[in-house]
Amino acid sequence: MTAAPGRARTRHSHPFSDSHLVQECLKGNEAAWSELIAKYKNLIFSIPVRYGFAEEDSADIFQAVCMDLLTELPRLREPHALAGWLIQVTKNKCFHRKQTLRSNKIQEIDELDSQASLEEPQDLVAQVQQEQMLREALLELSPRCRQLVQLLFFETPARPYHEVAKDLRLATGSIGFVRRRCLDKLRERLEQMGLLLS
């Protein structure tokens, strides 16, 4: 069974296309399956979290989506549209889990309703697709740039420059220059992907 994603940083990029990974999965290549899940685990997991499900429910939904993916892989006609397929399947799992929670009165469903609406999927779809594009763009940066962006922008509270410099073994005065260079590379890649306007 595939483990639910934790908060650990991704240590490797995803150099292969979805079509290649799907073909390799169908040949029984376990490394390709691991690579495919690593590429999309945050996308899948982010949807139930955004709908306000508890961590345990989100993990269950994640597992169910991974099982559906494994089952449906041989019938997947358009591997390049995999992200959209995963979003739709995950939304459906969220809907069914919400119905189950409502009928069993396991938790107060009004909480979920106040955080997100399953009846308004377009904003959610756009947001999770953009987040996935950002994750993929980050993976194309050098390891040092990825770590810098992670330390400066994805940690709460924000890390001071001197701590970031220490972790990266850089002079504190050079962090601003390296940060600007890394963000320029990230912006360029996002523009190529169509996420930002030039």
Contacts in CASP RR format, 6 or more apart in sequence:
PFRMAT RR
TARGET T0000
AUTHOR 0000-0000-0000
METHOD contacts of the structure
MODEL  1
MTAAPGRARTRHSHPFSDSHLVQECLKGNEAAWSELIAKYKNLIFSIPVR
YGFAEEDSADIFQAVCMDLLTELPRLREPHALAGWLIQVTKNKCFHRKQT
LRSNKIQEIDELDSQASLEEPQDLVAQVQQEQMLREALLELSPRCRQLVQ
LLFFETPARPYHEVAKDLRLATGSIGFVRRRCLDKLRERLEQMGLLLS
1 63 0 8 1.000
1 66 0 8 1.000
2 37 0 8 1.000
2 62 0 8 1.000
2 63 0 8 1.000
2 66 0 8 1.000
4 41 0 8 1.000
4 45 0 8 1.000
4 58 0 8 1.000
4 59 0 8 1.000
4 62 0 8 1.000
4 63 0 8 1.000
5 41 0 8 1.000
5 42 0 8 1.000
5 45 0 8 1.000
5 62 0 8 1.000
9 146 0 8 1.000
9 147 0 8 1.000
9 150 0 8 1.000
10 38 0 8 1.000
10 139 0 8 1.000
12 38 0 8 1.000
12 139 0 8 1.000
13 139 0 8 1.000
13 140 0 8 1.000
14 35 0 8 1.000
14 38 0 8 1.000
14 39 0 8 1.000
14 136 0 8 1.000
14 139 0 8 1.000
16 24 0 8 1.000
16 32 0 8 1.000
16 35 0 8 1.000
17 79 0 8 1.000
17 80 0 8 1.000
18 36 0 8 1.000
18 39 0 8 1.000
18 79 0 8 1.000
18 80 0 8 1.000
18 82 0 8 1.000
18 83 0 8 1.000
19 79 0 8 1.000
19 80 0 8 1.000
20 32 0 8 1.000
21 32 0 8 1.000
21 35 0 8 1.000
21 36 0 8 1.000
21 39 0 8 1.000
21 79 0 8 1.000
22 36 0 8 1.000
22 73 0 8 1.000
22 76 0 8 1.000
22 79 0 8 1.000
22 82 0 8 1.000
23 79 0 8 1.000
24 31 0 8 1.000
24 32 0 8 1.000
25 32 0 8 1.000
25 33 0 8 1.000
25 36 0 8 1.000
25 73 0 8 1.000
26 73 0 8 1.000
26 74 0 8 1.000
33 70 0 8 1.000
36 69 0 8 1.000
37 66 0 8 1.000
39 136 0 8 1.000
40 82 0 8 1.000
40 83 0 8 1.000
40 86 0 8 1.000
40 132 0 8 1.000
41 62 0 8 1.000
42 131 0 8 1.000
42 132 0 8 1.000
42 135 0 8 1.000
43 83 0 8 1.000
43 86 0 8 1.000
43 87 0 8 1.000
43 128 0 8 1.000
43 131 0 8 1.000
43 132 0 8 1.000
43 135 0 8 1.000
44 61 0 8 1.000
44 62 0 8 1.000
44 65 0 8 1.000
44 66 0 8 1.000
44 86 0 8 1.000
44 90 0 8 1.000
45 58 0 8 1.000
45 59 0 8 1.000
45 62 0 8 1.000
46 128 0 8 1.000
46 131 0 8 1.000
47 61 0 8 1.000
47 87 0 8 1.000
47 90 0 8 1.000
47 91 0 8 1.000
47 94 0 8 1.000
47 124 0 8 1.000
47 128 0 8 1.000
48 57 0 8 1.000
48 58 0 8 1.000
48 61 0 8 1.000
48 62 0 8 1.000
48 90 0 8 1.000
48 93 0 8 1.000
48 94 0 8 1.000
48 97 0 8 1.000
49 58 0 8 1.000
50 115 0 8 1.000
50 116 0 8 1.000
50 124 0 8 1.000
50 127 0 8 1.000
50 128 0 8 1.000
51 94 0 8 1.000
51 98 0 8 1.000
51 112 0 8 1.000
51 115 0 8 1.000
51 116 0 8 1.000
51 118 0 8 1.000
52 111 0 8 1.000
52 112 0 8 1.000
52 115 0 8 1.000
52 116 0 8 1.000
53 61 0 8 1.000
53 94 0 8 1.000
53 97 0 8 1.000
53 112 0 8 1.000
54 107 0 8 1.000
57 97 0 8 1.000
57 101 0 8 1.000
60 97 0 8 1.000
61 90 0 8 1.000
61 93 0 8 1.000
61 94 0 8 1.000
61 97 0 8 1.000
64 93 0 8 1.000
65 86 0 8 1.000
65 89 0 8 1.000
65 90 0 8 1.000
65 93 0 8 1.000
68 89 0 8 1.000
68 93 0 8 1.000
69 86 0 8 1.000
69 89 0 8 1.000
76 82 0 8 1.000
76 85 0 8 1.000
83 129 0 8 1.000
83 132 0 8 1.000
84 125 0 8 1.000
84 129 0 8 1.000
87 125 0 8 1.000
87 128 0 8 1.000
87 129 0 8 1.000
91 118 0 8 1.000
91 121 0 8 1.000
91 124 0 8 1.000
94 118 0 8 1.000
95 118 0 8 1.000
98 109 0 8 1.000
98 112 0 8 1.000
98 118 0 8 1.000
100 106 0 8 1.000
101 107 0 8 1.000
101 109 0 8 1.000
101 112 0 8 1.000
102 109 0 8 1.000
116 124 0 8 1.000
130 195 0 8 1.000
133 190 0 8 1.000
133 193 0 8 1.000
133 194 0 8 1.000
133 195 0 8 1.000
134 190 0 8 1.000
134 195 0 8 1.000
136 193 0 8 1.000
137 186 0 8 1.000
137 189 0 8 1.000
137 190 0 8 1.000
137 193 0 8 1.000
137 195 0 8 1.000
138 146 0 8 1.000
138 149 0 8 1.000
138 186 0 8 1.000
139 146 0 8 1.000
140 189 0 8 1.000
141 149 0 8 1.000
141 182 0 8 1.000
141 185 0 8 1.000
141 186 0 8 1.000
141 189 0 8 1.000
142 182 0 8 1.000
144 168 0 8 1.000
144 178 0 8 1.000
144 182 0 8 1.000
145 178 0 8 1.000
145 181 0 8 1.000
145 182 0 8 1.000
145 185 0 8 1.000
145 186 0 8 1.000
147 167 0 8 1.000
147 168 0 8 1.000
148 164 0 8 1.000
148 168 0 8 1.000
148 175 0 8 1.000
148 178 0 8 1.000
148 179 0 8 1.000
148 182 0 8 1.000
149 182 0 8 1.000
149 183 0 8 1.000
149 186 0 8 1.000
151 159 0 8 1.000
151 163 0 8 1.000
151 164 0 8 1.000
151 167 0 8 1.000
151 168 0 8 1.000
152 158 0 8 1.000
152 159 0 8 1.000
152 164 0 8 1.000
152 179 0 8 1.000
159 167 0 8 1.000
161 172 0 8 1.000
161 173 0 8 1.000
161 175 0 8 1.000
161 176 0 8 1.000
162 172 0 8 1.000
164 170 0 8 1.000
164 175 0 8 1.000
165 171 0 8 1.000
165 172 0 8 1.000
165 173 0 8 1.000
165 174 0 8 1.000
165 175 0 8 1.000
168 175 0 8 1.000
168 178 0 8 1.000
170 178 0 8 1.000
187 196 0 8 1.000
190 196 0 8 1.000
191 197 0 8 1.000
191 198 0 8 1.000
END
